[in-house]
Amino acid sequence: MIPTVLLLPVLVMELSREPLTMPAYMLLIVSMGLQALYSWLLSRTYELGDLSQIYPIMRGTSTLLVPLIGVAFLGEKLSVYGWMGIACMIVGFTILSGVGNWRHASGSGAGVQGAKPILMALCVGLCTTSYVFVDKLNLQHISPLALLEVTNIGFVAGLTPALLASGGLRREWKLNRSTIMLGALLNPGSYLLFLFALEQAPMARLGPLREVGTVFAAFLGIWLLKEQQGMKRILCSIVIFGGILLIGMWW
């Protein structure tokens, strides 16, 4: 919320100084809508699943989809290393998701419940892929700093209804003020750096390198949050991370 308030004058001044065309404004609205959907999906997914399981899937899905979309629809080509990276990611996703366990538990309905966090994580990854594509187009018309404000507005809008309905804003602020302030700086700050990079380099290269935190999230989930299946999830995350590097560095 704080970065959103601070950056609002930047967006207003830039748009008043150089008004955009109607299609460009529509792209900004699409970006805002995707960010709202992303923030809602993200919060729900974190509620349903373990960090060490869902984070590699959320972050790796977009890395997997970007080159596949490029090959299927944009006439781009993948090297042998790129296809090896995709194979690594698919293997890592399959094992990490525990597909076999869904089948065994399907009779009691637990299989559907077990699949829900994975499906939600995949939706988050799809949403991430979509807003990165849209924001790459938006950078043709607007600066990274102003675009960050657009995405911040969408992100806050997606979380505000649930936050107000919970009635726990004041209590949460008292208990976790420092964590909230840190997140308020790191979340938009990291995306701003990505937008600056995205303005200078191809998306297919930057998308995979953005996901270097995959293994760290798995370690933190197991070490700090005491989540189960630690060794399996760490190994799967390393396999997924290896696939990300193969795609990002030898595309």
Residue frames as qw, qx, qy, qz and C-alpha x, y, z in Angstrom:
[[0.000, 0.884, 0.468, 0.000, 0.00, 0.00, 0.00],
 [0.320, -0.784, 0.069, 0.527, 2.79, 2.47, 0.92],
 [0.350, -0.176, 0.564, 0.727, 4.68, 2.20, -2.43],
 [0.198, 0.594, 0.704, 0.335, 1.33, 2.54, -4.22],
 [0.112, -0.930, -0.289, 0.196, 0.65, 5.87, -2.51],
 [0.382, -0.649, 0.273, 0.599, 4.20, 7.15, -3.03],
 [0.341, -0.055, 0.674, 0.653, 4.33, 6.29, -6.74],
 [0.303, 0.711, 0.632, -0.059, 0.87, 7.62, -7.66],
 [0.087, 0.880, -0.045, -0.465, 2.18, 11.15, -8.49],
 [0.258, -0.388, 0.707, 0.531, 4.77, 9.59, -10.82],
 [0.313, 0.348, 0.848, 0.248, 2.06, 7.82, -12.82],
 [0.182, 0.848, 0.441, -0.231, -0.25, 10.85, -12.90],
 [0.056, -0.797, 0.255, 0.545, 2.50, 13.24, -14.04],
 [0.277, -0.213, 0.785, 0.511, 3.76, 10.87, -16.75],
 [0.275, 0.496, 0.805, 0.178, 0.29, 10.24, -18.20],
 [0.108, 0.897, 0.290, -0.317, -0.63, 13.94, -18.07],
 [0.147, -0.687, 0.423, 0.573, 2.63, 14.91, -19.77],
 [0.180, 0.280, -0.786, -0.521, 2.38, 12.26, -22.51],
 [0.744, 0.117, 0.346, -0.559, -1.17, 10.92, -22.92],
 [0.304, -0.141, 0.908, 0.251, -1.37, 7.42, -24.40],
 [0.429, 0.003, -0.584, -0.689, -3.50, 6.03, -27.18],
 [0.778, -0.213, 0.105, -0.582, -6.66, 4.11, -26.29],
 [0.913, 0.099, -0.396, 0.006, -5.08, 0.67, -27.03],
 [0.401, 0.359, -0.598, 0.594, -2.18, 1.57, -24.74],
 [0.411, -0.340, 0.383, -0.754, -4.58, 2.52, -21.94],
 [0.909, -0.074, -0.139, -0.385, -6.41, -0.77, -22.46],
 [0.743, 0.240, -0.560, 0.278, -3.12, -2.66, -22.08],
 [0.030, 0.369, -0.568, 0.735, -2.53, -0.90, -18.76],
 [0.694, -0.220, 0.175, -0.663, -6.00, -1.92, -17.60],
 [0.919, 0.089, -0.370, -0.105, -5.30, -5.52, -18.62],
 [0.473, 0.331, -0.628, 0.522, -2.05, -5.44, -16.65],
 [0.299, -0.335, 0.433, -0.781, -3.90, -4.08, -13.63],
 [0.856, -0.102, -0.040, -0.506, -6.55, -6.79, -13.90],
 [0.835, 0.191, -0.501, 0.123, -3.97, -9.56, -14.22],
 [0.219, 0.356, -0.619, 0.665, -2.13, -8.26, -11.15],
 [0.569, -0.271, 0.276, -0.726, -5.38, -8.22, -9.17],
 [0.943, 0.016, -0.210, -0.259, -6.11, -11.80, -10.17],
 [0.640, 0.348, -0.582, 0.361, -2.51, -12.79, -9.45],
 [0.069, -0.395, 0.572, -0.715, -2.54, -11.35, -5.92],
 [0.765, -0.185, 0.175, -0.592, -5.81, -13.10, -5.07],
 [0.929, 0.161, -0.328, -0.062, -4.64, -16.44, -6.49],
 [0.431, 0.446, -0.611, 0.491, -1.31, -16.08, -4.70],
 [0.332, -0.376, 0.511, -0.698, -2.89, -15.50, -1.29],
 [0.893, -0.057, 0.064, -0.443, -5.28, -18.43, -1.72],
 [0.835, 0.309, -0.445, 0.095, -2.51, -20.75, -2.90],
 [0.191, 0.451, -0.651, 0.580, -0.30, -19.92, 0.09],
 [0.602, -0.279, 0.372, -0.649, -3.23, -20.75, 2.37],
 [0.941, 0.088, -0.045, -0.324, -3.78, -24.15, 0.76],
 [0.925, 0.239, -0.220, 0.199, -0.28, -25.56, 0.21],
 [0.708, -0.533, 0.089, 0.455, 3.24, -25.81, 1.59],
 [0.111, 0.902, -0.256, -0.330, 5.74, -23.19, 0.46],
 [0.311, -0.469, 0.766, 0.311, 8.34, -25.83, -0.44],
 [0.492, 0.283, 0.809, 0.151, 5.85, -27.56, -2.76],
 [0.372, 0.807, 0.457, -0.045, 3.86, -24.78, -4.40],
 [0.059, -0.866, 0.186, 0.461, 6.53, -22.09, -4.85],
 [0.304, -0.306, 0.725, 0.536, 8.70, -24.04, -7.34],
 [0.342, 0.469, 0.784, 0.221, 5.55, -24.86, -9.33],
 [0.130, 0.907, 0.299, -0.265, 4.26, -21.27, -9.30],
 [0.082, -0.813, 0.338, 0.468, 7.56, -19.79, -10.38],
 [0.360, -0.231, 0.796, 0.428, 8.62, -22.55, -12.73],
 [0.501, 0.556, 0.662, -0.039, 5.35, -22.70, -14.69],
 [0.292, 0.913, 0.018, -0.285, 5.89, -19.33, -16.34],
 [0.174, -0.637, 0.659, 0.361, 9.47, -20.29, -17.19],
 [0.457, 0.088, 0.867, 0.177, 8.16, -23.43, -18.85],
 [0.440, 0.704, 0.542, -0.129, 5.36, -21.68, -20.74],
 [0.094, 0.845, -0.171, -0.497, 7.32, -18.74, -22.18],
 [0.084, -0.426, 0.760, 0.484, 9.61, -20.80, -24.47],
 [0.340, 0.284, 0.894, 0.075, 6.81, -23.23, -25.38],
 [0.321, 0.810, 0.368, -0.324, 4.57, -20.34, -26.46],
 [0.035, 0.747, -0.408, -0.524, 7.47, -18.87, -28.40],
 [0.207, -0.168, 0.896, 0.354, 8.01, -22.17, -30.26],
 [0.305, 0.454, 0.836, -0.036, 4.32, -22.83, -30.87],
 [0.228, 0.854, 0.455, -0.109, 3.12, -19.35, -31.88],
 [0.015, -0.931, 0.154, 0.331, 6.07, -17.03, -32.52],
 [0.801, 0.568, -0.168, 0.093, 8.23, -19.20, -34.77],
 [0.152, -0.790, 0.574, -0.156, 11.09, -19.32, -32.26],
 [0.845, 0.165, -0.507, 0.026, 13.36, -22.33, -31.82],
 [0.669, -0.672, 0.296, -0.116, 14.75, -24.11, -28.79],
 [0.288, 0.586, -0.757, 0.027, 18.24, -25.56, -28.64],
 [0.704, -0.068, -0.706, 0.039, 18.89, -29.09, -27.40],
 [0.248, 0.008, -0.629, 0.737, 19.75, -27.60, -24.02],
 [0.391, -0.105, 0.077, -0.911, 16.45, -25.74, -23.99],
 [0.780, -0.115, -0.442, -0.427, 14.49, -28.95, -24.56],
 [0.578, -0.015, -0.718, 0.388, 16.56, -30.64, -21.86],
 [0.030, -0.092, 0.428, -0.899, 15.60, -27.82, -19.51],
 [0.628, -0.124, -0.146, -0.754, 11.93, -28.28, -20.29],
 [0.767, -0.067, -0.634, -0.073, 12.24, -32.03, -19.66],
 [0.349, 0.045, -0.662, 0.662, 13.90, -31.35, -16.28],
 [0.278, -0.103, 0.247, -0.923, 11.12, -28.99, -15.28],
 [0.737, -0.111, -0.361, -0.561, 8.35, -31.39, -16.27],
 [0.682, -0.049, -0.699, 0.209, 9.97, -34.21, -14.28],
 [0.174, 0.060, -0.544, 0.819, 10.44, -31.92, -11.28],
 [0.468, -0.133, 0.017, -0.874, 6.84, -30.66, -11.43],
 [0.759, -0.104, -0.538, -0.352, 5.44, -34.18, -11.73],
 [0.595, -0.083, -0.695, 0.395, 7.32, -35.57, -8.73],
 [0.058, 0.070, -0.402, 0.911, 6.81, -32.44, -6.63],
 [0.522, -0.167, -0.148, -0.823, 3.07, -32.40, -7.26],
 [0.302, -0.091, 0.885, -0.344, 2.67, -35.98, -5.98],
 [0.582, 0.122, -0.384, -0.706, 0.34, -37.04, -8.80],
 [0.483, -0.006, -0.875, -0.038, 0.46, -40.70, -7.73],
 [0.044, -0.148, -0.737, 0.658, -0.80, -39.79, -4.28],
 [0.462, 0.134, 0.015, -0.877, -3.89, -38.13, -5.73],
 [0.616, 0.071, -0.654, -0.434, -4.82, -41.35, -7.47],
 [0.386, -0.072, -0.874, 0.288, -4.46, -43.45, -4.32],
 [0.008, 0.249, 0.584, -0.773, -6.51, -41.00, -2.26],
 [0.255, -0.084, -0.399, -0.876, -9.22, -40.29, -4.83],
 [0.393, -0.375, -0.825, -0.158, -11.73, -42.70, -3.29],
 [0.335, -0.567, -0.580, 0.480, -12.07, -40.65, -0.11],
 [0.130, 0.947, 0.246, 0.163, -12.06, -37.27, -1.83],
 [0.508, -0.725, 0.167, 0.433, -8.63, -36.46, -0.41],
 [0.620, 0.123, 0.455, 0.627, -7.13, -36.71, -3.88],
 [0.181, 0.813, 0.354, 0.425, -9.11, -33.70, -5.05],
 [0.384, -0.921, -0.016, 0.067, -8.03, -31.77, -1.95],
 [0.685, -0.402, 0.330, 0.511, -4.41, -32.76, -2.52],
 [0.522, 0.380, 0.459, 0.610, -4.58, -31.61, -6.13],
 [0.024, 0.937, 0.346, 0.048, -6.10, -28.23, -5.31],
 [0.337, -0.817, 0.185, 0.430, -2.89, -26.44, -4.17],
 [0.512, -0.119, 0.603, 0.600, -1.05, -27.76, -7.23],
 [0.300, 0.639, 0.599, 0.377, -3.77, -26.60, -9.62],
 [0.119, -0.968, -0.176, 0.133, -3.88, -23.21, -7.91],
 [0.465, -0.595, 0.364, 0.545, -0.08, -22.94, -8.19],
 [0.465, 0.215, 0.643, 0.569, -0.32, -23.71, -11.91],
 [0.126, 0.864, 0.455, 0.176, -2.95, -20.95, -12.28],
 [0.307, -0.874, 0.079, 0.367, -0.60, -18.51, -10.53],
 [0.504, -0.271, 0.548, 0.609, 2.14, -19.48, -12.98],
 [0.347, 0.539, 0.634, 0.433, -0.20, -18.96, -15.93],
 [0.061, -0.960, -0.270, 0.052, -1.20, -15.56, -14.58],
 [0.439, -0.679, 0.281, 0.516, 2.47, -14.62, -14.16],
 [0.490, 0.102, 0.625, 0.598, 3.17, -15.60, -17.76],
 [0.197, 0.770, 0.543, 0.269, 0.27, -13.43, -18.93],
 [0.155, -0.967, -0.106, 0.170, 1.20, -10.28, -17.04],
 [0.503, -0.471, 0.409, 0.599, 4.86, -10.51, -18.07],
 [0.414, 0.360, 0.625, 0.556, 3.81, -10.66, -21.75],
 [0.031, 0.895, 0.416, 0.161, 1.45, -7.70, -21.28],
 [0.358, -0.869, 0.049, 0.338, 4.00, -5.64, -19.35],
 [0.558, -0.124, 0.479, 0.666, 6.62, -6.24, -22.04],
 [0.236, 0.618, 0.535, 0.525, 4.19, -4.52, -24.42],
 [0.235, -0.927, -0.287, 0.054, 3.39, -1.79, -21.88],
 [0.548, -0.555, 0.155, 0.606, 7.07, -0.82, -21.66],
 [0.422, 0.335, 0.464, 0.703, 6.82, 0.42, -25.24],
 [0.071, -0.750, -0.375, -0.541, 4.52, 3.22, -24.00],
 [0.489, -0.828, 0.007, -0.275, 5.36, 3.90, -20.36],
 [0.164, 0.641, -0.665, 0.347, 8.39, 3.97, -18.04],
 [0.555, -0.075, -0.810, 0.175, 9.16, 1.08, -15.66],
 [0.064, -0.056, -0.588, 0.804, 8.48, 3.27, -12.61],
 [0.501, 0.058, 0.008, -0.864, 5.05, 4.35, -13.84],
 [0.694, 0.014, -0.633, -0.343, 4.22, 0.80, -14.91],
 [0.328, -0.015, -0.826, 0.458, 5.17, -0.43, -11.44],
 [0.265, 0.070, 0.396, -0.876, 2.51, 1.89, -10.01],
 [0.669, 0.068, -0.350, -0.653, -0.08, 0.39, -12.39],
 [0.642, 0.007, -0.767, 0.011, 0.82, -3.12, -11.25],
 [0.114, 0.015, -0.690, 0.715, 0.82, -2.01, -7.58],
 [0.485, 0.014, 0.110, -0.867, -2.71, -0.65, -7.92],
 [0.755, 0.039, -0.512, -0.408, -3.89, -3.95, -9.42],
 [0.491, 0.071, -0.804, 0.327, -2.10, -6.00, -6.76],
 [0.089, 0.008, 0.562, -0.822, -3.62, -3.99, -3.89],
 [0.597, 0.028, -0.117, -0.793, -7.07, -4.07, -5.49],
 [0.689, 0.032, -0.694, -0.204, -6.97, -7.86, -5.64],
 [0.431, -0.067, -0.768, 0.469, -6.23, -8.19, -1.92],
 [0.152, -0.201, 0.255, -0.934, -8.33, -5.34, -0.50],
 [0.689, -0.278, -0.276, -0.610, -11.79, -7.05, -0.45],
 [0.807, -0.175, -0.550, 0.124, -10.51, -10.08, 1.47],
 [0.373, 0.120, -0.469, 0.791, -8.49, -7.86, 3.80],
 [0.318, -0.265, 0.108, -0.904, -11.48, -5.68, 4.67],
 [0.786, -0.243, -0.384, -0.419, -13.73, -8.70, 5.11],
 [0.680, -0.025, -0.638, 0.360, -11.29, -10.29, 7.56],
 [0.403, -0.860, -0.119, -0.289, -11.50, -7.33, 9.94],
 [0.832, -0.441, -0.026, 0.337, -8.01, -8.09, 11.19],
 [0.519, 0.697, -0.064, 0.490, -6.00, -5.30, 9.56],
 [0.216, -0.847, 0.275, -0.402, -5.25, -3.39, 12.75],
 [0.844, -0.442, 0.299, -0.046, -4.34, -6.53, 14.69],
 [0.895, 0.262, 0.119, 0.340, -2.09, -7.82, 11.90],
 [0.317, 0.809, -0.156, 0.471, -0.32, -4.47, 11.69],
 [0.471, -0.765, 0.333, -0.286, 0.43, -4.53, 15.42],
 [0.907, -0.257, 0.331, 0.047, 1.73, -8.09, 15.36],
 [0.783, 0.115, 0.396, 0.467, 3.73, -8.08, 12.11],
 [0.165, 0.950, 0.028, -0.265, 4.51, -4.45, 11.33],
 [0.240, -0.662, 0.581, 0.407, 8.16, -5.06, 10.49],
 [0.480, 0.084, 0.825, 0.285, 7.41, -8.02, 8.20],
 [0.395, 0.777, 0.488, -0.054, 4.69, -6.06, 6.41],
 [0.049, 0.923, -0.185, -0.335, 7.02, -3.09, 5.85],
 [0.353, -0.425, 0.733, 0.396, 9.77, -5.37, 4.55],
 [0.476, 0.355, 0.781, 0.193, 7.37, -7.07, 2.13],
 [0.274, 0.893, 0.289, -0.211, 6.03, -3.68, 1.01],
 [0.023, -0.823, 0.419, 0.382, 9.56, -2.76, -0.09],
 [0.360, -0.293, 0.833, 0.301, 10.85, -6.07, -1.45],
 [0.550, 0.439, 0.710, -0.007, 7.82, -7.13, -3.51],
 [0.434, 0.882, 0.158, -0.092, 7.48, -4.01, -5.71],
 [0.152, -0.817, 0.475, 0.289, 11.25, -3.40, -5.59],
 [0.522, -0.153, 0.792, 0.278, 12.05, -6.78, -7.10],
 [0.542, 0.601, 0.579, 0.101, 9.49, -6.30, -9.88],
 [0.155, 0.954, -0.075, -0.244, 10.82, -2.81, -10.63],
 [0.299, -0.576, 0.674, 0.353, 14.29, -4.27, -11.20],
 [0.539, 0.207, 0.791, 0.203, 12.74, -6.89, -13.49],
 [0.406, 0.839, 0.349, -0.099, 10.89, -4.19, -15.46],
 [0.016, -0.865, 0.371, 0.337, 14.13, -2.23, -15.97],
 [0.380, -0.292, 0.821, 0.311, 15.78, -5.43, -17.24],
 [0.524, 0.470, 0.710, 0.017, 12.74, -6.32, -19.37],
 [0.289, 0.903, 0.055, -0.312, 13.01, -2.94, -21.08],
 [0.005, -0.768, 0.568, 0.297, 16.54, -3.81, -22.23],
 [0.073, -0.298, 0.938, 0.163, 16.52, -7.57, -22.99],
 [0.532, -0.083, -0.663, -0.520, 14.33, -10.30, -24.53],
 [0.696, -0.366, 0.214, -0.579, 11.62, -11.67, -22.26],
 [0.961, 0.046, -0.261, -0.079, 12.49, -15.29, -23.08],
 [0.568, 0.346, -0.530, 0.526, 15.95, -14.77, -21.59],
 [0.106, -0.411, 0.435, -0.794, 14.95, -12.82, -18.51],
 [0.771, -0.309, -0.139, -0.540, 11.89, -14.84, -17.53],
 [0.896, -0.096, -0.413, 0.130, 13.82, -17.95, -16.50],
 [0.469, 0.248, -0.453, 0.717, 16.58, -16.03, -14.72],
 [0.355, -0.508, 0.103, -0.778, 13.95, -14.27, -12.61],
 [0.867, -0.335, -0.176, -0.324, 13.10, -17.57, -10.95],
 [0.475, 0.406, -0.678, 0.386, 16.44, -18.14, -9.21],
 [0.338, -0.384, 0.521, -0.684, 14.65, -18.06, -5.85],
 [0.826, -0.081, -0.388, -0.402, 12.95, -21.42, -6.46],
 [0.710, 0.018, -0.636, 0.301, 15.43, -23.52, -4.50],
 [0.086, 0.221, -0.488, 0.840, 15.71, -20.93, -1.72],
 [0.605, -0.241, 0.001, -0.759, 11.94, -21.03, -1.20],
 [0.863, -0.088, -0.482, -0.125, 12.03, -24.80, -0.87],
 [0.516, 0.120, -0.601, 0.599, 14.85, -24.58, 1.70],
 [0.159, -0.246, 0.319, -0.901, 13.04, -21.88, 3.69],
 [0.741, -0.225, -0.223, -0.592, 9.77, -23.82, 3.69],
 [0.856, -0.086, -0.500, 0.097, 11.50, -26.91, 5.08],
 [0.478, 0.133, -0.497, 0.712, 13.95, -25.16, 7.42],
 [0.107, -0.154, 0.297, -0.936, 11.82, -22.34, 8.87],
 [0.653, -0.110, -0.056, -0.748, 8.27, -23.69, 8.43],
 [0.369, -0.223, 0.878, -0.209, 9.15, -27.33, 9.22],
 [0.768, 0.304, -0.110, -0.553, 7.33, -28.69, 6.16],
 [0.830, -0.127, 0.543, -0.022, 7.35, -32.41, 5.35],
 [0.840, 0.412, 0.280, 0.216, 9.03, -34.41, 2.53],
 [0.160, -0.893, 0.203, 0.368, 12.03, -32.13, 2.81],
 [0.421, -0.372, 0.663, 0.495, 14.66, -34.04, 0.85],
 [0.460, 0.438, 0.718, 0.286, 12.31, -34.92, -2.02],
 [0.180, 0.934, 0.300, -0.064, 11.12, -31.33, -2.38],
 [0.241, -0.799, 0.344, 0.431, 14.64, -29.93, -2.26],
 [0.467, -0.120, 0.740, 0.470, 15.83, -32.35, -4.93],
 [0.377, 0.657, 0.626, 0.186, 12.82, -31.57, -7.15],
 [0.018, 0.967, 0.080, -0.242, 13.43, -27.86, -6.71],
 [0.349, -0.586, 0.533, 0.501, 17.07, -28.31, -7.75],
 [0.462, 0.229, 0.761, 0.394, 15.97, -30.24, -10.86],
 [0.235, 0.863, 0.446, 0.028, 13.49, -27.47, -11.72],
 [0.166, -0.899, 0.167, 0.369, 16.14, -24.82, -11.10],
 [0.466, -0.264, 0.666, 0.519, 18.54, -26.72, -13.37],
 [0.399, 0.549, 0.674, 0.292, 15.88, -26.67, -16.08],
 [0.039, 0.963, 0.196, -0.180, 15.42, -22.92, -15.57],
 [0.308, -0.704, 0.416, 0.487, 19.16, -22.34, -16.04],
 [0.490, 0.064, 0.737, 0.461, 19.29, -24.51, -19.16],
 [0.294, 0.761, 0.546, 0.190, 16.44, -22.55, -20.74],
 [0.093, -0.970, -0.079, 0.211, 17.66, -19.13, -19.57],
 [0.314, -0.719, 0.456, 0.419, 21.33, -19.47, -20.45],
 [0.222, -0.196, 0.815, 0.499, 21.29, -21.78, -23.49],
 [0.551, 0.537, 0.384, -0.510, 17.95, -20.88, -25.06]]
